[in-house]
Amino acid sequence: MASNKLTGKELRKLGYPEGKVIGIAIKVMEQHFRGKSKLHKQDLLKRVASEPALYLKHATLAPIAKSLIIKRDHNETLELNRNRIPYQIYGGEGIEQGAVNQMEIAMKLPVAKAGALMPDAHHGYGLPIGGVLATENAVIPYGVGVDIGCRMCLTLYDIPAEFGSNKKFDFHKILVENTKFGNESFQRPIGHDVLDRPEFGEINILKSLKDRAYAQIGSSGGGNHFVEFGTVEIMDKENEWDLPIGKYLSVLSHSGSRGLGANVARHYTRLAMDKCKLPSEAKHLAWLDLNDEDGMEYWLAMNLAGDYASACHHQIHARIAKSLGERHLAMIENHHNFAWKEKDGDGNEIIVHRKGATPAGEGVLGIIPGSMTSPGFIVRGKGEIASLNSASHGAGRVLSRRKAKELLTKSDVTQHLKEKGVEVIGSGLDEAPMVYKDIHQVMAHQTDLVEVVGTFMPKVVRMCGDPKFGEVD
């Protein structure tokens, strides 16, 4: 007996577009027209496809009609606004034109409400790295970035910051034994409450990522991610931890949500680009409506990835604290690849994307790193409206990874590290100190945005890459 079930191929012949609408149509036919012939089903579906608006209130066919209309609307290319919204640029003379061009395009989006470009900005995908963009009821996956929840975390210890020959601790060994990067992970991962979150069972894309998230928890990514020992100098006597002014042994880490966040970003970016057709120059700025199912799902998945990133940092610092045999005196941390629901000057809710930007609302603490041979800064936000309560997330690159490998030599970088007294484990030429802007110049451009509470100077740095690089005898 021939099957009366329809296939996706048959629906495409009837004029149904690729995507969810085919699955919805097949499901409706199976639920409500199971006993009908294939010809009867095809006739119904053909009529709905020809005039879907007539079936929007139909008792059984309405879901198909609605999906068809949404799909057709989304297949139309949306126009950008003719004029961009004004926005503030900080340290413009040090920002490459490509990043400015990307920000100009972002400020023409129909959902854009406000924006700002930080002094460490450089070219990225969609929104430039260092770009801050506020939208109305819309979230842009590439406005958050591929490494969702990428963040900084700093802990201070009541231990003398000694890195000379008479040091009490083997910092090199502690980092090697307690950190994993890139494709490496711990043989016995430590569990965490974030892995028990209901989103892992409720959102399809997350169901397939839970095992990987468990395997990678407590580890760091590749690229510019690091864990390092260094010296914090507290300069503000009115600091939030009531710590005396002075120097403290510290651990600073930089990493994100690993494979969990990367796969969430890719999945929802594809959905956004399918639903929201933009001109080619703006295609990576496709957004999801927060009232739609996909937008709500992404928001939940993004927040889960951010909490997972935080959990990874906490485990890194807990492992190192155990090796030091000390509890930390203070912990400071902040996301810099994320989207937040905030209020504009009139009290209206906006979605603020900070892609490579540090939250700097009034009194909000954050960390802005420099390079492996220059200081980072513990900062307190001033709540500057023009910057959308944001500051830079680092020094920013002046050399791309490709250019760094072309122009720099291992011997020159090794000599530079030796002169600065910094030990590096596992880095490469693409993360050499000279690929970054002068952090002091970057900080000078944002005195209206943050005040400095203290500084961090790296001494023993671990990154992903060639494990032999930087091991100076």
C-alpha positions as CSV (number, residue, x, y, z in Angstrom):
1,M,0.0,0.0,0.0
2,A,1.5,3.4,-1.1
3,S,2.3,5.8,1.7
4,N,0.2,9.0,1.8
5,K,2.9,10.9,3.8
6,L,4.3,13.9,2.1
7,T,8.1,14.6,1.8
8,G,10.0,17.9,1.8
9,K,10.9,17.4,-1.8
10,E,7.2,17.2,-2.7
11,L,6.4,20.4,-0.8
12,R,9.2,22.2,-2.5
13,K,7.6,21.3,-5.8
14,L,4.4,22.9,-4.5
15,G,6.3,26.2,-4.0
16,Y,7.2,25.8,-0.3
17,P,10.5,27.4,0.6
18,E,13.4,25.8,2.6
19,G,13.2,26.1,6.3
20,K,10.8,25.5,9.2
21,V,7.7,26.0,7.1
22,I,8.1,22.6,5.4
23,G,8.4,20.9,8.8
24,I,5.3,22.8,10.1
25,A,3.3,21.8,7.0
26,I,4.2,18.1,7.2
27,K,3.3,18.1,11.0
28,V,-0.1,19.7,10.4
29,M,-0.9,17.2,7.6
30,E,0.0,14.3,9.9
31,Q,-1.9,15.6,12.9
32,H,-5.1,16.7,11.1
33,F,-5.2,15.0,7.7
34,R,-3.6,11.6,8.4
35,G,-6.5,9.7,6.7
36,K,-6.6,11.8,3.6
37,S,-5.0,10.9,0.4
38,K,-1.7,12.5,-0.7
39,L,-3.5,14.3,-3.6
40,H,-6.0,15.8,-1.1
41,K,-3.1,17.0,1.1
42,Q,-1.2,18.4,-1.9
43,D,-4.3,20.3,-3.1
44,L,-4.8,21.8,0.3
45,L,-1.2,22.9,0.6
46,K,-1.1,24.3,-2.9
47,R,-4.1,26.5,-2.1
48,V,-2.5,27.7,1.2
49,A,0.7,28.5,-0.6
50,S,-1.0,30.5,-3.3
51,E,-2.9,32.8,-0.9
52,P,-1.7,32.2,2.7
53,A,-3.5,35.3,4.0
54,L,-6.9,33.7,3.5
55,Y,-6.0,30.9,5.9
56,L,-4.6,32.9,8.8
57,K,-7.7,32.1,10.9
58,H,-8.3,28.6,9.7
59,A,-8.7,26.1,12.5
60,T,-5.9,23.8,11.3
61,L,-4.1,25.4,8.4
62,A,-3.3,28.8,10.2
63,P,0.2,27.7,11.4
64,I,1.2,26.9,7.8
65,A,-0.1,30.2,6.5
66,K,1.6,32.2,9.2
67,S,4.9,30.5,8.5
68,L,4.6,31.1,4.8
69,I,4.0,34.8,5.3
70,I,6.8,35.2,7.8
71,K,9.2,33.4,5.5
72,R,8.3,35.5,2.5
73,D,8.6,38.7,4.5
74,H,12.0,37.6,5.7
75,N,13.1,36.7,2.2
76,E,12.8,40.4,1.3
77,T,16.0,42.4,1.7
78,L,15.5,45.0,4.4
79,E,16.8,48.5,3.6
80,L,19.2,50.3,5.9
81,N,18.3,53.8,7.0
82,R,19.6,56.5,4.6
83,N,21.3,58.4,7.5
84,R,23.1,56.9,10.4
85,I,22.4,57.7,14.0
86,P,25.1,59.9,15.5
87,Y,27.5,58.1,17.8
88,Q,30.7,58.9,19.9
89,I,34.1,57.7,18.9
90,Y,36.8,57.6,21.6
91,G,40.5,57.8,20.4
92,G,39.5,58.0,16.8
93,E,43.0,58.7,15.5
94,G,44.1,55.3,16.6
95,I,41.2,53.3,15.1
96,E,41.6,51.6,11.7
97,Q,39.1,52.8,9.1
98,G,37.6,49.3,8.6
99,A,36.3,49.4,12.2
100,V,34.8,52.9,11.7
101,N,33.2,51.7,8.4
102,Q,31.6,48.8,10.2
103,M,30.2,51.1,12.9
104,E,28.8,53.5,10.3
105,I,26.8,50.6,8.8
106,A,25.6,49.4,12.2
107,M,24.3,52.8,13.0
108,K,22.0,52.6,9.9
109,L,20.2,49.5,11.1
110,P,16.4,50.0,11.5
111,V,16.6,48.6,15.0
112,A,19.6,50.8,16.1
113,K,19.0,53.3,18.9
114,A,22.5,54.4,19.9
115,G,26.1,53.4,19.7
116,A,29.7,54.2,20.6
117,L,33.2,53.1,19.5
118,M,35.9,52.4,22.1
119,P,39.5,53.4,21.7
120,D,40.7,49.8,21.3
121,A,38.4,49.2,18.3
122,H,39.4,47.1,15.3
123,H,37.8,45.3,12.4
124,G,35.6,42.3,13.2
125,Y,32.6,40.5,11.8
126,G,29.4,42.6,11.7
127,L,29.9,44.9,14.6
128,P,33.6,45.9,15.1
129,I,35.5,44.6,18.1
130,G,35.2,47.6,20.5
131,G,31.8,48.5,19.2
132,V,28.8,49.2,21.5
133,L,25.4,49.1,19.9
134,A,21.9,49.6,21.5
135,T,18.9,48.2,19.7
136,E,15.2,48.2,20.3
137,N,13.8,44.7,21.2
138,A,16.3,43.0,19.0
139,V,19.5,41.0,19.6
140,I,22.3,40.6,17.1
141,P,24.2,37.3,17.6
142,Y,27.3,38.8,15.8
143,G,26.8,41.9,17.9
144,V,27.6,39.8,20.9
145,G,30.3,37.8,19.1
146,V,31.3,34.2,18.6
147,D,32.8,33.8,22.0
148,I,29.7,34.6,24.1
149,G,30.5,35.8,27.6
150,C,34.2,36.2,27.0
151,R,35.4,37.8,30.2
152,M,38.1,38.8,32.6
153,C,38.6,37.5,36.1
154,L,41.1,38.7,38.7
155,T,41.9,37.4,42.2
156,L,44.2,39.0,44.8
157,Y,46.0,37.1,47.5
158,D,47.6,38.1,50.8
159,I,51.0,36.7,49.5
160,P,54.1,38.8,48.8
161,A,54.4,39.3,45.0
162,E,57.9,37.8,44.7
163,F,59.0,36.7,41.2
164,G,62.8,36.6,41.8
165,S,65.1,33.6,42.4
166,N,64.0,33.2,46.0
167,K,60.3,32.9,45.3
168,K,58.3,30.5,47.5
169,F,56.0,29.2,44.7
170,D,56.8,27.6,41.3
171,F,54.4,29.7,39.3
172,H,55.3,28.0,36.0
173,K,54.4,24.6,37.4
174,I,51.2,25.8,39.0
175,L,50.0,27.2,35.7
176,V,51.0,24.1,33.7
177,E,49.2,21.8,36.2
178,N,46.0,23.8,36.7
179,T,45.2,25.3,33.3
180,K,44.2,23.8,29.9
181,F,43.9,25.6,26.6
182,G,42.4,25.1,23.1
183,N,41.7,21.5,22.4
184,E,43.0,20.3,25.8
185,S,40.6,19.6,28.7
186,F,40.9,18.0,32.1
187,Q,40.7,14.2,32.4
188,R,38.4,14.7,35.4
189,P,36.3,17.8,35.0
190,I,34.8,19.3,38.1
191,G,31.0,19.5,38.1
192,H,29.1,22.8,38.4
193,D,25.5,23.9,39.0
194,V,25.5,25.7,35.6
195,L,25.6,22.2,34.0
196,D,22.3,21.3,35.7
197,R,20.4,24.3,34.2
198,P,17.0,23.4,32.6
199,E,18.0,25.2,29.4
200,F,20.2,22.2,28.5
201,G,17.0,20.0,28.3
202,E,14.6,22.6,26.9
203,I,16.5,24.1,23.9
204,N,17.4,21.8,21.1
205,I,20.8,23.2,20.2
206,L,21.9,23.0,23.9
207,K,20.9,19.4,24.3
208,S,23.7,18.4,21.9
209,L,26.2,20.6,23.6
210,K,25.9,19.6,27.2
211,D,28.5,16.8,27.1
212,R,31.0,19.0,25.4
213,A,30.3,21.8,28.0
214,Y,31.0,19.3,30.8
215,A,34.2,18.1,29.2
216,Q,35.6,21.6,28.6
217,I,34.5,23.3,31.9
218,G,37.4,24.9,33.8
219,S,39.5,25.2,30.6
220,S,40.4,28.2,28.4
221,G,40.2,28.9,24.6
222,G,43.0,29.6,22.2
223,G,43.9,32.9,20.5
224,N,44.4,35.7,23.0
225,H,43.1,33.9,26.0
226,F,45.4,33.5,28.9
227,V,45.9,32.8,32.6
228,E,48.8,34.6,34.3
229,F,50.4,35.4,37.6
230,G,51.3,39.0,38.3
231,T,51.4,41.9,40.7
232,V,48.4,44.1,41.5
233,E,49.0,47.5,42.9
234,I,46.0,49.0,44.7
235,M,46.1,52.8,44.4
236,D,42.7,53.8,45.6
237,K,42.6,53.8,49.4
238,E,38.7,54.0,49.2
239,N,38.6,50.7,47.4
240,E,35.6,48.3,47.6
241,W,37.5,45.6,49.5
242,D,39.0,47.8,52.2
243,L,42.5,46.7,51.2
244,P,45.5,48.7,52.2
245,I,47.3,50.5,49.3
246,G,50.1,48.3,48.2
247,K,51.1,45.3,46.1
248,Y,49.5,41.8,46.0
249,L,50.2,38.6,44.3
250,S,47.4,38.1,41.7
251,V,46.0,35.8,39.1
252,L,44.3,37.2,35.9
253,S,42.4,35.1,33.4
254,H,40.8,35.9,30.1
255,S,38.6,33.4,28.3
256,G,35.0,32.7,27.3
257,S,32.3,30.0,26.9
258,R,34.4,27.6,24.8
259,G,32.6,25.3,22.3
260,L,29.2,25.9,24.0
261,G,29.2,29.6,23.1
262,A,30.8,29.2,19.7
263,N,28.1,26.7,18.6
264,V,25.3,28.8,20.0
265,A,26.6,31.8,18.2
266,R,26.9,30.0,14.8
267,H,23.4,28.4,15.1
268,Y,21.5,31.5,15.9
269,T,23.5,33.7,13.5
270,R,22.4,31.3,10.7
271,L,18.8,31.6,11.9
272,A,19.1,35.4,12.1
273,M,20.6,35.7,8.6
274,D,17.8,33.4,7.2
275,K,15.1,35.5,8.9
276,C,16.6,39.0,8.5
277,K,17.9,39.6,5.0
278,L,20.1,42.7,4.9
279,P,22.3,44.2,2.2
280,S,25.6,42.3,1.8
281,E,27.7,44.9,3.6
282,A,25.4,44.5,6.7
283,K,24.5,40.8,6.5
284,H,26.4,39.8,9.7
285,L,24.3,42.3,11.6
286,A,21.1,40.2,11.2
287,W,19.0,40.3,14.3
288,L,16.4,38.2,16.1
289,D,13.3,39.8,17.5
290,L,13.1,39.2,21.3
291,N,9.3,38.5,20.9
292,D,9.9,35.6,18.6
293,E,10.7,32.1,19.7
294,D,14.2,32.1,18.2
295,G,15.1,35.4,19.8
296,M,13.9,34.3,23.2
297,E,15.8,31.0,22.8
298,Y,19.0,32.9,21.9
299,W,18.6,35.2,24.9
300,L,18.4,32.2,27.2
301,A,21.2,30.4,25.5
302,M,23.4,33.5,25.6
303,N,22.9,34.0,29.3
304,L,23.6,30.3,29.9
305,A,26.9,30.6,28.0
306,G,27.8,33.7,30.0
307,D,27.2,31.9,33.2
308,Y,29.2,29.0,31.9
309,A,32.1,31.3,31.1
310,S,32.0,32.6,34.6
311,A,32.0,29.1,36.0
312,C,35.1,28.2,33.9
313,H,37.0,31.2,35.4
314,H,35.9,30.3,38.9
315,Q,37.2,26.8,38.5
316,I,40.5,28.0,37.1
317,H,41.0,30.4,40.1
318,A,39.9,27.7,42.6
319,R,42.4,25.2,41.2
320,I,45.2,27.8,41.5
321,A,44.1,28.9,45.0
322,K,44.3,25.3,46.1
323,S,47.9,25.1,44.8
324,L,48.8,28.3,46.6
325,G,47.1,27.2,49.8
326,E,45.4,30.5,50.2
327,R,41.9,32.0,49.8
328,H,41.7,35.1,47.7
329,L,41.2,38.6,49.3
330,A,39.1,39.9,46.4
331,M,37.7,38.8,43.0
332,I,36.8,41.2,40.2
333,E,35.3,40.0,36.9
334,N,33.3,41.2,33.9
335,H,32.0,40.1,30.5
336,H,33.0,41.9,27.4
337,N,31.2,39.9,24.7
338,F,27.5,40.1,25.7
339,A,24.2,41.8,25.5
340,W,22.3,43.4,28.4
341,K,18.8,44.8,28.9
342,E,19.3,48.3,30.1
343,K,17.5,51.7,30.2
344,D,18.2,54.7,28.0
345,G,18.0,58.3,29.2
346,D,14.2,58.3,28.9
347,G,13.8,55.1,30.9
348,N,13.0,52.9,27.8
349,E,14.4,49.4,27.7
350,I,17.2,48.9,25.2
351,I,19.4,46.0,24.3
352,V,23.1,47.0,24.7
353,H,25.6,44.9,22.8
354,R,29.2,45.2,24.0
355,K,31.4,43.3,21.5
356,G,34.8,43.7,23.0
357,A,33.8,46.4,25.5
358,T,33.8,46.6,29.3
359,P,30.6,47.5,31.2
360,A,31.3,50.9,32.9
361,G,28.1,52.0,34.6
362,E,28.5,54.2,37.6
363,G,30.5,52.3,40.3
364,V,30.8,49.2,38.2
365,L,34.2,47.5,38.5
366,G,36.0,45.9,35.6
367,I,39.4,44.9,34.2
368,I,41.1,46.3,31.1
369,P,44.2,44.3,30.3
370,G,47.2,45.6,28.3
371,S,49.6,43.0,26.8
372,M,51.9,40.4,28.3
373,T,54.5,43.1,29.0
374,S,52.3,46.1,29.8
375,P,50.0,46.8,32.7
376,G,46.3,46.1,32.9
377,F,43.9,48.3,34.9
378,I,41.3,47.7,37.5
379,V,38.7,50.3,36.8
380,R,35.5,51.8,38.2
381,G,32.9,53.0,35.8
382,K,31.7,56.6,35.7
383,G,28.4,55.9,34.0
384,E,29.0,58.0,30.9
385,I,25.8,58.1,28.8
386,A,27.6,58.9,25.5
387,S,29.6,55.7,25.7
388,L,26.5,53.7,26.7
389,N,28.2,53.0,30.1
390,S,31.1,51.3,28.4
391,A,34.9,51.3,28.1
392,S,37.5,49.5,26.1
393,H,38.1,45.8,26.8
394,G,41.9,45.9,26.3
395,A,44.6,47.7,24.3
396,G,43.3,46.6,20.8
397,R,45.4,45.2,18.0
398,V,47.6,47.1,15.6
399,L,48.8,44.0,13.7
400,S,46.6,41.3,12.4
401,R,47.6,37.7,13.2
402,R,48.8,37.2,9.6
403,K,50.9,40.5,9.7
404,A,52.4,39.6,13.1
405,K,53.7,36.3,11.7
406,E,55.1,38.0,8.6
407,L,56.8,40.9,10.4
408,L,57.9,39.5,13.8
409,T,60.6,37.0,14.6
410,K,60.8,34.6,17.5
411,S,64.2,35.8,18.6
412,D,63.1,39.5,18.7
413,V,60.0,38.7,20.8
414,T,62.0,36.4,23.1
415,Q,64.5,39.1,23.7
416,H,61.7,41.6,24.4
417,L,60.2,39.3,27.0
418,K,63.6,38.7,28.6
419,E,64.2,42.5,28.9
420,K,60.7,42.9,30.5
421,G,61.3,40.1,32.9
422,V,58.1,38.2,31.8
423,E,58.0,34.4,31.4
424,V,55.6,33.1,28.7
425,I,54.4,29.6,28.3
426,G,52.7,28.5,25.1
427,S,52.2,31.7,23.1
428,G,53.0,32.5,19.5
429,L,54.0,35.5,17.4
430,D,50.4,36.4,16.7
431,E,50.1,37.3,20.4
432,A,53.4,39.1,20.9
433,P,53.3,42.3,22.9
434,M,54.0,44.4,19.9
435,V,50.8,43.5,18.1
436,Y,48.9,45.6,20.6
437,K,48.3,49.3,20.9
438,D,49.9,51.3,23.7
439,I,47.6,50.7,26.6
440,H,48.5,54.0,28.2
441,Q,47.3,55.9,25.1
442,V,44.1,53.8,25.1
443,M,43.5,54.6,28.8
444,A,44.1,58.3,28.1
445,H,41.2,58.4,25.7
446,Q,38.7,57.1,28.3
447,T,39.3,59.2,31.4
448,D,35.7,60.3,31.1
449,L,34.5,56.7,31.2
450,V,36.5,55.1,34.0
451,E,38.7,55.8,37.0
452,V,41.7,53.6,37.8
453,V,41.5,51.7,41.1
454,G,44.7,49.7,40.6
455,T,47.1,48.1,38.1
456,F,48.1,44.6,37.2
457,M,51.5,43.7,35.8
458,P,52.0,40.3,34.3
459,K,55.0,38.2,35.3
460,V,54.3,34.5,34.4
461,V,51.9,34.1,31.4
462,R,50.3,31.0,30.0
463,M,48.5,30.9,26.6
464,C,47.6,28.4,23.9
465,G,50.0,27.7,21.2
466,D,53.5,26.3,20.7
467,P,54.5,25.2,24.2
468,K,58.2,25.8,23.5
469,F,57.7,29.5,22.7
470,G,58.7,31.9,25.4
471,E,60.5,29.4,27.6
472,V,63.6,31.4,28.1
473,D,66.6,29.7,29.8
